[in-house]
């Protein structure tokens, strides 16, 4: 099997919030990059983005030749994922997709490196990045599942508006500046307010809530896990927060829970609430850790546990998670970047 010594990478959706963050994360990565090209829709053609003391010019995605690249990083929406990713894989490029289109496909691994990296070993050219809220949740749940077992999870998320991309940030900032509602994402203002994600039926769940439920089950390999979610957007720019209630199968001590989390990859404990030290979006912003605090018992449940979980949704919740997958592949199983069986049922 022929090995290669460096990477040729294409970023699809480079001018979006996650695409730009891909560049920032790659700047600090050890990955040996021989070629890095940026692509977006025709309206973004010619935009220049900074990278390692130079500028890269954004190219028109309609002109891409995927055979020139080992890796394609996608963050360009469902339609681009549906139509372009099969072409990339057919051309021999490994795809890591930040979009939702492929996440629940039975032959596509949905991966958080600290939780289920072993699933990558079965990839057929596509690796899916989970939803931002799911990523930080499963990083917190995995050590608890391994140590005590999990019977039930209830999570409420307080999501930064950057989860909706640049248009969400623009909505918040303009509403703060003008005091007028910007009718984007919701008919309600997000400034000094909260919004739910789109809900299509009166007694139903939002797509965001269903993503957390279904993706968590897939990542933890617990198809029947009892889990429910309520998701809202809040007027914070970066950093998702989650109130997580867990019922474990085995009894636990709180010190034991804290130590278990401390010893787990990707986690930082901030839990001295008596000194006003607890995870906040500001603490998480610009980092790739999942911060956990407010560790306490739920007195209404046998083996009930409460956690407060916070992470930077644009970095760990999206761009950094994808790059961490690629970095670990390079370290541990480089051959699977260059040679892999190709997904045949790309529907």
Secondary structure, 3 states (H helix, E strand, C coil): CCCCCCEEEEEECCCCHHHHHHHHHHHCCCCCEEEEEEEECHHHCCCEEEECCEEEEEEEHHHCCHHHCCEEEECCCHHHHHHHHHHHHHCCCEEEECCCCCCCCCCCEEECHHHHHHHHHHCCCEEEECCHHHHHHHHHHHHHHHHHCEEEEEEEEEEEHHHHCHHHHHHHHHHHHHCCCCCCCCCCCCCCCEEECCCCCCCCCCHHHHHHHHHHHHHHCCCCCEEEEEEEEECCCCCEEEEEEEEECCCCCHHHHHHHHHCCCCEEECEEHHHCEECCHHHHCCCCCEEEEEEEECCCCCCEEEEEEEECCCHHHHHHHHHHHHHHHHHHCCHHHHCCCCCCCCC
